Amino acid sequence: MGVLTEARMRGIAVPQQLSVVGSGDLDFAATLEPSLTTVRIDGDLLGRAAADFIIDRLEGRPRAEKSVKLRLPIIQRNSA
């Protein structure tokens, strides 16, 4: 939101001169002008994955994988 506001104040056209992408897909992202393209983050899924790693580590269980791939969809709107 801050980048879009600053761009407007400086006369920078979004997305013609500057593309802006946010993260989290917060409620206000769709209502901004231009609406904010964003990456949707599933906080519950991310938290569960982190908790699984911590619990396994605390209980001495080895994990074959050192990372988890999460799908983070891009919500295409008008800012990019």
N, C-alpha and C positions, 0 to 999 in steps of 0.2 A: 504494500500500500504506500509506503514511504517513497519507494522508487518511482511509482506512477505519479505521485504528487509532485515530487521534485522535477521529474521530466516535464510535467505540465507547466510548472513555474518557470522552467528554463526554455520553454518553447520547443522541446524535443518531441517529435511525433512518435507515438507508440502504436503499432509495431513498425512503422515505416522506417524510422531512424534507429530505434532501439527496441529489441525484443526483451520482454520481462517474463520470467517464470518463477513462481513461488513454490512453496512446499507446504504440505499439510491440508490443502483444499479446505481452508477455513470457510465458515458460512458466508463471510462478506466477499469472498473471492469472485463469486458469480455476479455480484451487484456493483462492483467497481466499474469505472468507465476509463479505459476499456476493461472488459471483464478479464480477470487474471488467469492465464494458463498456469496450471499447477500440477505438482506431483502429489497424488493421494497416498498417504501413509497410513497403514493399518496399525495403529498403536497397540491394540490388543494382541495382534499376532506377533508384533515385534517384542512386546513385553513377555509373552509366553515363551518365545524362543530364547530370550535372555535368561528367564527363570529356569528353563530346562538345562541350559548350560551351567548355570550356577549350582543347581541342585546336583547334577551329575558330578561336578567338580568336588563339591563338599562331601559327597558320598563315595568318592574315590573311583567312580566309574569312568573308564576311558571313553573318549568320543572319537570316532573315526574321522568325522568332519570337523574342521576348525572354523567353518563359517556356514551360514545358512543363506540361501538365495530367497529373497522375498519379492513377490511381484508388486511393483509400485507403478500403478497405471498413471499415465499422463492425461490430465483432463484438459483437452485443447479448448481454449477460449480465444479471445481477441487480442491479447497482449503479446502474442508470439506467432 
